[in-house]
Every structure is written in C-alpha cells, then in structure tokens.
Amino acid sequence: MRQTFDIKGGPQDGRAHLPPVRDQLKAQGLDGLYVPHEDEYQNEYLPDANERLAWVSGFTGSFGSAFVFTDRAVIFADGRYTIQVADQTDPDLWEIQNVPEPGPFGWLKSQDMSGKKIGYDPKLMSPNDVSAMESAAKMAGAELVAVSDNPIDLAWEDRPEQPSAQVVVHDVKYAGVAHDEKRQQIGKDLKAEKLDAAIITSPASIAWAFNIRGGDVSCTPLPLGRAILFADGSAELYLDEVKVSDALRQHLGNSVTLRPLSDLEEGLAGLKGKSVSVDPDVASAWFFDKLEQVGARAVRQRDPVALPKACKNEAELAGTSAAHIRDGIALTRFLHWLDTEAQNGDVTEIDAAIKLEEFRESLGGLDDLSFPTISGAGPNGALPHYRVSTASNRKLERGSLYLVDSGGQYLDGTTDVTRTVPIGDPSADMRRHYTLVLKGHIALAAVRFPHGTTGTHLDVLARHALWQAGLDYQHGTGHGVGVYLGVHEGPQRIAKAWNAIPLVEGMIVSNEPGYYRAGQYGIRIENLQYVTPASQIEGGELDMYGFECLTFAPLARDLIDLTLLTEEERAWVDAYHAQVYEHLADGLDGDVKDWLRAACMPL
C-alpha cells in the first residue's frame, strides 16, 4: 500500500520546535524568518527532509507559508486547508491568516516592523518573490536579510536524511528520442539566442533532458539534482554521488560530465563572463545571486527544456495511450465495485481509495500513484483538493455523491482521471449539476482551434453551461501532464488566468470542469487529452488543431439528465462510450465486462 491516511504533525510540533528556531534567530541577530512551503527544487511533493513548514508549525498542507518572529508566529493557508490548519496549529502560538488575501506579503506590509530584521533563505524563494517581499518589508519598516544557514535547518536536530535513491536510465523506447539528440537541439536553441549556457534547476526537466528517472520524491519519479547545459550540446550534471551507478555513467557518455552536487557553486563560478539562461519561475534567488557574484550575465527566460518536454513525441504518446488503457481497465473494475458492492452505505473513503489502488496494482507495472488519491464522499467531495485522513474519513452514504480523482505512474505514462458516481439514488439537483459539468467537458473535448490559441482562450468553453445557470468552479480547467513524470506540468494550462503558451501538437492537458455545492457534494469529470496535428475542416480556410482523448472509463449514466443535452452532445457521449468499450472490453470478463457493456450502451 503506497498511501498513508494518518496526517502527521499537529500542535505539539509548534510547541516543541518554535523555541529552538527562536534561539537560532537570536544567535543570527534576526527578529524573524519567512518560511515558505517550497523547497530548493520547487517540488510539488516534498521529501520529508524538506518539510520545513510542517516541522516548525505542525501544519502538513501542501500550500502555505509562515513568519516566525521572536515574539509571535503567523501562518498562511488557503481555503482548502481552513479546517486542517486550525486543527494542526496551536492557537496560543500561531495566528492564522488567509491566502490569497491578505497573503504573507500583503500581511507584512500592513504591519509596523520598524527596525526589525527578517531573514529569508534565498534557496527557497524565487527572485520575483524576494522582490515582492522586499517591497512589503520596506513598507513595514523592516530590513530583509538573506541567510546562508537556515535557522530551521540548524534547529532541526532529528532532521531526516536527504533522499538518496539511485538514478536510473529511462529507456529510449519510452523516451522516444536519445538524450544526446535532445541536448544538441537545446544547445542549438541556446546558440540561436546568443546564449552560452542554461542552468536547469527543475528535476523534471533534468529527468527528461537526460532520459533518467529517480525515486527522491513521492508520486513523481524524480532525481533531485542540477544541470548546466551548454550551447555545444555538452552538459554538467550535478548529483549526490551515492545516486550514481556505472550504468548511469555509461548511459550519459562522454558529453555529460557527472559532478557531485557539492561542486555546484564551483560549476557556477565557471560561468564567469558568459550569458546564461535561468528561469525565474523555477530557479531560486540563490542562483541569480551566485551568477551576479561570479560575473556571469543571467538572462531571465523560460526553462529551455519546458516546451520540448511538453510537446510529446510519437513514442511518448503511444506509451501514454497504452498506460491509459491499462489504467482504464483498473478504473472500470473499481467503478463496477462502486456500483455493486459499495452501495450499502458502509464503505468508507479510505476503503475506496485502498480498493482502487489494489485494482491498479493487480494489473502489474504500477510504479507509484501519480498523486495522493482524492476520495471524497458527500460534503468532502465539495473540497476540490480534499485529502482523506483517518480523522476526516466518511462513509459513502446512500443518497450522496462520491468523487474520486486519482492516477498512476507507469514506465510508459502518467494517468490522472476523475469520476463522480451516485451512491443510492441521486437527486434532481445532482443530475442537473452533473449534466452541466458534462456539457462543459464535452465542449472542451470537441473544440477545434487555430494556431496561436492558448488555454486561456478555451477555458470559457468548459464553464459556459455552468455560467448560464449562474454557477462556476474556483480552480483551473486543465493542466499539462508529463510522461512518467509530474502529473502537473507546464508551461501550458487551461484556466481563467492568462497563459501565453499556445496549445500545439503533442501537448497533453487535462479536461476537468467541476461544480461544488458546499457542505453537500462535489462533481468533477476529468479526462486527459492531447493536441492533434492541425488539419483542414471541410469548407474551412484554416488548419485547426483538436484534441484526442487518452482516458477511457465510463461516465455515470444515472447522473445524466438527457433533457439538458443537445443531439450533438448525446452523440459525443455515445461515441465516447463506444471507444471505452472498444479499448477496455478485451481486458475484462464476467460480470465486469457485462457491466461495462451496459454502461456504454447508447443513451
């Protein structure tokens, strides 16, 4: 079992860990310290050794930050964690503030901090965040101080070791393109922009560029390290030596110099006088500070690996398609179980999450989950990023909805799928809301669009039916997905907020509109889809891109209100279900296959 459901942390951590941190602040002449959730690698999921915010406060949410002062402590969390942050922090020690308003920097600028020195770790913050914090500190009358030794790290006596999983070769049959070919192309791109090198700080970009994977981070097969790519296609790869094997050295060849991670500063010093690409969205302020100190010219631009990584090649798409078929078989067995054995009202959210993992595991080839399963029954389903724990665990009660958002990591692909199903008989409102969400999902799945279209341009399609009913959802509609990499990746995205990256051939995005009725139920329908080559529409004048579906699993027929669907939408559902049956039937038998046949019958 890869999942745990006991949330660690709690008020006792703040009581035990705040005093030694404050001792370190005083020893460094500081009045306070900013503590972000992010680690040195900007990971979505952190190794235990980098959970600084959780250690000092007891709050284990995946998004938040804090200020620790010698006389007070303030923690910031968004609406997903309103209950959790209150439960896990000691109210006698911690003040709770909201994100996005006022947020940590908005809060800071409203305070009177005259003459105080506030420390920050430049390895944990982007240069843009440092600038924003400097502006806020100035308004508060405080001085920011970059610390070389993080007070939390110094106070953390039983800190876990940094992860040391072996870095393994990712076979070219899955990657599609040899790593030296990838690096040569990136080098050409750098040379065309008159750049000498690029510093690659994203572990996912390193994994993709060198055709390697690792085990340093849960849910994502990442090796933690750094790299410098040069315009001639050569590279320096910085990894802890314990992770390096002879097989890895042989794989990388002579054009890649393997260096210990401890040599990184020396490697940056070798860039003196050179023009170096650094991405301010994923590289910490520390890199910019070091480049300035050694006399290199830092050029702020997007990670040169990000876009090539986002545009999947034929092998990556074929592998991802195969992974989704296997995953769809497991999910269909789970949906059959939900529709039969789990209808009695005694099954819990944890029971269901474990059962789904067992179905995935039984097929073989599952390396990990791609994220902790969101298993939300009734009102818990109305929390879009809910994570079940032993404290919050609910039964799937009859007359309610159950939302499950889950995915797997396989050598050939990464999956992410959400289905919402009724437990017992659904109400008319449940069916209406589900159908409005389905209409948005169909609109985004079926759209054709011209070159230059971004996810922002398409987002309204998924919301249109909901908006016409006076409804909406407060999260993005689609995120990029890697291939045996991160389940959330950029630079493309489908959301209200502006995204300047056009959707182009090979990009994988999720399609996941939703609706959430607070305190009652949540609805989300999510498939992954990829951008197909642009082609002509009969009678049209422009080549148009489209989407091809990757995810195959039946929709909840009992939740579809046919009176709300157009003929075209009904036809889409029937065609989708025909594909589901075609792709999955041969992997099923007996009652499950019979159930799938009925679930995929025309509406």
C-alpha positions in Angstrom: 0.0 0.0 0.0 1.5 3.3 -1.2 -0.9 5.6 0.6 -1.0 6.6 4.2 -4.0 8.2 5.8 -2.8 9.3 9.2 -1.9 13.0 9.0 1.4 13.7 10.8 2.1 16.9 12.5 -0.1 18.8 14.9 0.0 21.5 17.6 2.7 19.5 19.5 5.2 20.3 16.7 4.8 24.0 17.1 5.2 23.8 20.9 8.4 21.7 20.6 10.0 23.3 17.6 9.3 27.0 17.8 11.7 27.6 20.8 14.9 26.2 19.2 14.1 28.2 16.0 13.8 31.3 18.0 17.1 30.6 19.7 18.7 30.4 16.2 17.1 33.7 15.2 18.6 35.4 18.2 22.0 33.8 17.5 21.9 35.3 14.0 20.7 38.7 15.1 17.3 38.2 13.4 13.9 39.3 14.6 12.0 36.9 12.3 12.2 34.4 9.5 10.0 33.8 6.4 9.2 30.1 6.0 7.7 29.1 2.6 6.3 25.6 1.9 8.6 25.3 -1.2 11.9 23.5 -1.1 15.1 24.1 -3.0 13.7 22.3 -6.0 10.2 23.8 -6.2 8.8 20.3 -5.9 5.0 19.8 -5.7 5.6 16.9 -3.3 8.4 17.4 -0.8 10.9 14.9 0.6 10.5 14.6 4.4 13.8 16.3 4.9 12.5 19.5 3.2 9.2 19.8 5.0 10.3 22.8 7.0 6.9 24.5 7.3 5.4 21.3 8.6 8.2 20.7 11.1 8.1 24.2 12.7 4.3 24.6 12.8 2.7 21.1 12.7 0.7 22.1 9.5 1.1 19.5 6.8 -0.9 21.0 4.0 0.7 21.2 0.5 0.4 25.0 0.2 1.1 27.6 2.8 3.8 29.8 4.4 4.7 31.4 7.7 6.5 34.2 9.5 8.3 33.1 12.7 9.2 36.0 15.0 10.9 36.0 18.3 7.6 37.1 19.9 4.8 35.8 17.6 4.2 33.4 14.7 1.8 33.8 11.8 0.8 31.1 9.3 -1.0 31.5 5.9 -3.1 28.8 4.3 -5.8 28.9 1.6 -9.4 27.8 1.6 -8.5 24.1 1.0 -6.9 24.0 4.4 -9.1 26.2 6.7 -10.1 23.3 9.0 -6.7 21.5 8.8 -4.6 24.5 9.6 -6.7 25.2 12.7 -6.6 21.6 13.8 -2.8 21.3 13.4 -1.5 24.5 14.9 -1.6 25.7 18.5 -3.9 28.8 18.7 -1.8 30.0 21.7 1.3 30.1 19.4 0.0 30.7 15.9 -2.1 33.4 14.2 -3.9 32.1 11.1 -4.2 34.4 8.0 -5.8 33.6 4.6 -4.4 33.2 1.1 -4.7 34.9 -1.3 -5.9 37.8 0.8 -4.0 39.2 2.5 -1.3 36.6 1.9 2.1 36.7 3.5 3.5 39.8 1.8 0.2 41.7 2.0 0.1 41.0 5.7 3.7 42.1 6.1 3.3 45.5 4.5 0.4 46.3 6.8 2.5 45.7 10.0 4.7 48.0 11.9 8.1 46.3 11.8 10.3 49.3 12.2 13.9 48.4 12.8 13.3 44.7 12.6 15.5 42.3 10.6 13.6 39.5 8.8 15.6 36.6 7.4 14.8 34.6 4.3 16.5 31.6 2.7 17.3 32.6 -0.9 17.5 28.9 -1.9 13.8 28.6 -1.2 12.4 31.7 -2.9 12.2 32.9 -6.5 13.7 36.3 -7.3 10.2 37.6 -8.0 9.0 36.6 -4.5 12.1 38.1 -3.0 11.4 41.4 -4.8 7.8 41.3 -3.6 8.8 40.6 -0.1 11.5 43.4 -0.2 8.8 45.9 -1.2 6.5 44.7 1.6 9.2 44.8 4.2 10.2 48.3 3.1 6.6 49.5 3.7 6.6 47.8 7.1 9.9 49.5 8.0 11.8 46.1 8.2 15.1 45.0 6.7 15.4 41.7 4.8 18.4 39.6 5.4 19.4 36.6 3.2 20.6 33.8 5.5 23.2 31.3 4.4 22.3 28.9 7.2 18.6 28.4 7.5 17.6 28.7 11.2 15.1 25.8 10.8 17.8 23.5 9.5 20.1 24.4 12.4 17.3 23.8 14.9 16.0 20.6 13.4 18.0 18.0 15.4 16.3 14.8 14.1 16.0 16.0 10.5 15.7 13.1 8.0 18.5 12.5 5.6 18.1 13.9 2.1 16.7 11.2 -0.3 19.4 9.1 -2.0 17.5 6.8 -4.4 19.5 5.5 -7.3 19.2 7.4 -10.6 18.1 5.0 -13.3 18.1 5.1 -17.1 14.8 5.7 -18.8 14.8 3.5 -21.8 14.7 5.3 -25.2 11.8 3.1 -26.2 9.7 5.1 -23.8 11.5 8.4 -24.2 11.4 8.3 -28.0 14.5 10.4 -28.5 18.0 9.8 -27.3 19.3 12.2 -24.6 22.2 13.4 -26.7 19.8 14.4 -29.5 17.7 16.3 -27.0 20.7 18.2 -25.7 22.0 19.0 -29.1 18.7 20.6 -30.1 18.5 22.6 -26.8 22.1 23.7 -27.5 21.1 24.9 -30.9 18.3 26.9 -29.4 20.6 28.5 -26.9 23.1 29.4 -29.6 20.4 31.0 -31.8 19.7 33.3 -28.8 23.4 34.0 -28.4 23.4 32.3 -25.0 26.4 30.2 -23.8 24.6 28.0 -21.3 21.4 27.3 -19.4 21.1 26.4 -15.7 18.4 23.7 -15.4 17.0 23.6 -11.8 13.8 21.7 -12.4 14.2 18.0 -11.5 11.5 17.1 -14.1 13.5 19.0 -16.9 16.7 17.2 -15.8 14.9 13.8 -15.9 13.5 14.5 -19.4 16.7 16.0 -20.9 19.0 13.2 -19.8 16.4 10.3 -20.1 16.8 9.4 -16.5 14.4 8.9 -13.6 14.7 8.7 -9.8 13.0 8.0 -6.5 13.6 11.1 -4.4 10.1 12.4 -4.4 6.8 10.6 -3.7 4.3 10.3 -6.6 6.9 11.6 -9.1 9.9 9.6 -10.3 12.4 12.5 -10.0 16.1 12.6 -9.3 17.0 15.6 -7.3 19.9 17.4 -8.9 21.0 20.3 -11.0 22.4 20.7 -14.5 24.2 23.2 -16.8 23.5 22.7 -20.5 25.9 24.4 -22.9 25.3 25.7 -26.4 27.6 23.0 -27.9 25.2 20.3 -26.6 27.5 19.2 -23.7 26.4 19.3 -20.1 27.4 19.1 -16.5 25.0 17.0 -14.3 25.2 17.5 -10.5 24.0 14.6 -8.4 24.8 13.2 -5.0 27.4 10.6 -5.7 25.5 7.9 -3.8 22.9 8.0 -6.5 25.3 7.4 -9.4 25.9 3.9 -10.9 28.2 2.6 -13.6 25.2 2.0 -15.7 24.3 5.7 -15.4 27.8 6.8 -16.4 27.7 4.6 -19.4 24.3 5.9 -20.4 25.3 9.5 -20.2 28.5 9.1 -22.2 31.4 11.5 -22.7 29.4 14.6 -23.5 28.0 14.8 -20.0 30.3 15.4 -17.0 29.0 14.0 -13.8 29.8 16.1 -10.8 28.9 15.9 -7.1 26.1 18.2 -6.1 28.6 19.8 -3.6 30.5 21.1 -6.6 27.6 23.2 -7.9 29.0 26.6 -6.7 32.3 25.8 -8.4 30.4 24.9 -11.6 28.6 28.3 -11.4 31.9 30.1 -10.9 33.0 28.6 -14.2 30.3 30.6 -16.0 32.1 33.9 -15.4 31.7 36.2 -18.3 29.1 34.0 -20.0 25.5 34.7 -20.9 23.4 32.2 -19.0 19.7 31.3 -19.3 17.9 31.0 -15.9 14.1 30.6 -15.4 13.0 32.9 -12.6 9.8 30.9 -12.1 11.6 27.7 -11.2 15.1 28.8 -10.1 15.6 30.3 -6.7 17.0 33.7 -6.0 20.2 32.0 -4.8 21.2 31.1 -8.4 20.8 34.7 -9.6 22.8 35.9 -6.6 25.6 33.5 -7.3 25.8 34.3 -11.0 26.0 38.0 -10.2 28.8 37.3 -7.7 30.9 35.4 -10.3 30.4 37.9 -13.1 28.0 35.9 -15.3 25.1 37.6 -17.2 21.9 36.0 -16.1 19.2 36.1 -18.8 15.7 35.6 -17.4 13.7 33.3 -19.7 11.7 30.1 -19.6 13.5 26.9 -18.9 14.6 25.8 -22.4 13.6 22.2 -21.6 10.0 23.0 -20.6 8.4 23.4 -24.0 10.1 20.5 -25.8 9.2 18.3 -22.8 5.5 19.5 -23.1 5.3 18.5 -26.8 5.2 14.7 -26.6 6.7 12.7 -29.4 5.2 9.6 -31.0 6.7 7.1 -28.6 5.6 9.2 -25.6 2.0 9.4 -26.9 1.9 5.8 -27.7 3.2 4.8 -24.3 0.8 7.2 -22.6 -2.1 5.7 -24.6 -1.1 2.2 -23.6 -0.8 3.2 -19.9 -4.3 4.8 -20.0 -5.8 1.6 -21.4 -4.4 -0.5 -18.6 -5.4 2.2 -16.1 -8.9 2.3 -17.6 -9.3 -1.4 -17.0 -8.4 -1.0 -13.3 -10.7 2.0 -13.0 -13.6 0.2 -14.7 -13.2 -2.7 -12.2 -13.3 -0.1 -9.4 -16.4 1.6 -10.9 -18.2 -1.7 -11.1 -17.3 -2.4 -7.5 -18.7 1.0 -6.5 -21.9 0.3 -8.4 -22.4 -3.1 -6.8 -20.6 -3.9 -3.5 -20.1 -0.3 -2.4 -23.7 0.8 -2.5 -24.7 -0.4 1.0 -23.5 2.8 2.8 -20.8 1.0 4.9 -17.8 1.6 2.6 -15.5 4.5 3.7 -13.5 6.9 1.7 -10.3 5.1 2.8 -11.8 1.8 1.9 -12.5 3.1 -1.6 -9.0 4.6 -2.1 -7.3 1.4 -1.0 -9.6 -0.7 -3.3 -8.7 1.5 -6.3 -5.0 1.1 -5.6 -5.4 -2.6 -5.3 -7.1 -2.8 -8.8 -4.3 -0.8 -10.3 -1.7 -2.9 -8.5 -3.2 -6.1 -9.7 -2.5 -5.4 -13.3 1.2 -5.1 -12.7 3.5 -2.3 -13.8 2.3 0.3 -11.3 5.4 2.2 -10.1 3.6 4.6 -7.8 0.4 6.7 -7.6 0.8 10.0 -9.5 -0.7 11.9 -6.5 -2.5 11.0 -3.3 -6.0 9.8 -4.2 -8.8 12.4 -3.7 -11.5 10.2 -2.3 -14.4 12.5 -1.3 -17.8 11.4 -0.1 -20.8 13.8 0.3 -19.6 17.1 1.6 -15.9 16.1 1.5 -16.3 15.9 -2.3 -17.1 19.6 -2.3 -13.5 20.3 -1.3 -11.7 20.2 -4.7 -8.3 19.2 -3.3 -9.5 17.1 -0.4 -7.2 14.5 1.1 -8.8 11.9 3.2 -7.3 11.0 6.6 -8.4 8.8 9.5 -9.7 12.0 11.1 -11.9 13.1 8.2 -12.9 9.6 6.8 -16.6 9.4 5.9 -18.8 6.6 4.7 -20.2 6.6 1.2 -23.8 7.1 2.3 -26.8 6.3 0.2 -28.3 9.3 -1.4 -24.9 11.0 -1.8 -22.3 11.6 -4.5 -18.8 10.2 -4.4 -15.9 11.9 -6.2 -12.6 10.1 -6.9 -9.6 11.8 -8.5 -6.6 9.5 -8.9 -3.8 8.4 -11.1 -0.9 6.1 -11.6 2.8 6.3 -12.6 3.8 3.7 -15.2 7.1 3.4 -17.1 5.3 4.4 -20.3 2.9 7.0 -19.0 1.3 9.1 -16.2 -2.5 9.0 -15.7 -5.0 11.3 -13.9 -8.7 10.8 -14.0 -11.8 11.9 -12.1 -15.2 10.3 -11.9 -18.2 11.2 -9.9 -20.8 8.5 -9.1 -24.0 8.3 -7.2 -24.3 6.2 -4.1 -28.0 5.2 -4.0 -30.5 7.3 -5.9 -29.3 10.8 -6.9 -31.4 13.9 -6.5 -32.7 16.0 -9.4 -30.1 18.7 -8.5 -27.3 16.2 -8.5 -28.3 15.1 -12.0 -28.7 18.7 -13.3 -25.3 19.8 -11.9 -23.6 16.7 -13.2 -25.0 17.3 -16.7 -24.0 20.9 -16.7 -20.4 19.8 -15.9 -20.6 17.2 -18.6 -21.7 19.7 -21.2 -18.6 21.8 -20.4 -16.4 18.7 -20.6 -17.8 17.8 -24.0 -17.4 21.4 -25.3 -13.7 21.4 -24.5 -13.1 17.8 -25.7 -14.8 18.5 -29.1 -13.4 22.0 -29.9 -11.3 22.8 -33.0 -9.0 25.8 -32.7 -6.4 27.7 -34.8 -2.7 28.2 -34.3 -1.9 30.6 -31.5 -4.8 29.6 -29.3 -3.9 29.3 -25.6 -5.6 27.5 -22.8 -7.0 30.8 -21.5 -8.9 31.2 -24.8 -10.5 27.8 -24.4 -11.3 27.9 -20.7 -14.8 29.6 -21.1 -16.0 26.6 -23.1 -15.8 24.4 -20.1 -17.7 26.9 -17.9 -20.3 28.2 -20.4 -23.1 25.9 -19.4 -22.4 26.5 -15.7 -22.2 30.2 -16.2 -25.6 30.3 -17.9 -27.0 28.7 -14.8 -25.3 31.2 -12.5 -22.7 28.6 -11.4 -18.9 28.2 -11.6 -15.9 26.4 -10.1 -12.8 28.0 -8.5 -10.0 26.1 -10.0 -8.3 25.7 -13.4 -9.8 23.6 -16.1 -6.7 21.9 -17.4 -3.1 21.3 -16.5 -0.2 19.7 -18.5 0.8 16.2 -17.7 4.2 14.5 -18.1 5.1 11.0 -19.3 6.3 9.1 -16.3 7.0 12.5 -14.8 4.9 15.1 -13.0 1.1 14.8 -13.1 1.1 18.6 -13.1 3.5 20.3 -15.5 3.6 23.4 -17.6 4.1 25.6 -19.4 0.6 25.1 -20.9 -2.5 25.4 -18.9 -6.3 25.9 -19.3 -7.6 28.4 -16.8 -9.1 31.8 -16.4 -5.8 33.4 -15.6 -3.8 34.4 -18.6 -1.4 31.8 -20.0 0.7 32.9 -23.0 1.7 29.5 -24.2 -0.2 28.4 -27.3 -1.5 24.8 -27.4 0.4 22.9 -30.0 0.7 19.3 -31.3 1.6 16.7 -28.8 0.8 18.7 -25.6 -1.2 16.7 -23.0 -3.8 18.6 -20.9 -6.5 17.6 -18.5 -10.1 18.5 -19.1 -11.7 18.8 -15.7 -14.6 21.2 -15.1 -16.5 20.8 -11.9 -19.2 22.0 -9.6 -19.1 22.1 -5.8 -22.1 22.6 -3.5 -20.5 23.5 -0.1 -21.5 21.1 2.6 -23.3 18.7 0.3 -21.4 17.3 -2.7 -18.8 17.9 -5.4 -18.8 16.9 -9.1 -15.8 16.7 -11.4 -15.3 14.9 -14.7 -11.7 14.6 -15.8 -10.1 13.0 -18.8 -6.6 13.6 -20.3 -6.4 14.6 -23.9 -3.6 15.6 -26.3 -3.4 18.2 -29.1 -3.7 16.6 -32.5 -1.9 17.8 -35.7 -3.6 20.8 -37.3 -5.7 19.9 -40.3 -8.3 21.3 -42.6 -12.1 21.2 -41.8 -14.2 20.6 -44.9 -15.2 24.0 -46.3 -12.9 25.8 -43.9 -9.9 28.1 -44.6 -7.5 27.5 -41.7 -5.8 24.4 -40.4 -7.3 23.6 -37.0 -5.9 21.7 -34.0 -8.1 19.4 -32.0 -8.0 17.1 -29.0 -7.7 13.3 -28.9 -8.9 11.6 -25.7 -6.4 9.5 -23.7 -8.6 8.5 -20.8 -11.2 5.7 -21.1 -13.7 4.9 -18.4 -17.5 5.0 -18.4 -19.4 8.1 -17.3 -22.1 8.0 -14.7 -25.2 7.3 -16.8 -27.5 7.6 -13.8 -26.4 11.2 -13.3 -27.0 12.4 -16.9 -30.2 14.4 -17.4 -30.9 13.7 -21.1 -33.3 16.7 -21.4 -30.3 19.0 -20.9 -28.1 17.5 -23.7 -28.3 18.6 -27.3 -28.3 15.9 -30.1 -24.6 16.7 -30.7 -23.8 16.2 -27.0 -25.7 12.9 -26.9 -23.8 11.8 -30.0 -20.5 12.7 -28.3 -21.3 10.6 -25.2 -22.3 7.6 -27.3 -19.2 7.9 -29.4 -17.0 8.2 -26.3 -18.7 5.2 -24.7 -18.2 3.2 -27.9 -14.5 3.9 -27.7 -14.4 3.0 -24.0 -15.9 -0.4 -24.7 -13.7 -1.0 -27.7 -10.5 -0.2 -25.8 -11.3 -1.9 -22.5 -13.6 -4.9 -23.2 -10.8 -7.4 -24.1 -9.1 -6.7 -20.7 -12.3 -7.6 -18.8 -14.5 -10.6 -18.4 -17.5 -11.9 -16.5 -19.8 -9.6 -14.6 -17.4 -6.6 -15.0 -17.5 -6.9 -18.8 -21.3 -7.3 -18.8 -21.5 -4.2 -16.5 -19.2 -2.2 -18.9 -21.4 -3.2 -21.9 -24.5 -1.9 -20.2 -22.7 1.3 -19.0 -21.6 2.0 -22.6 -24.9 1.4 -24.3 -26.2 4.4 -26.4 -28.1 6.9 -24.3 
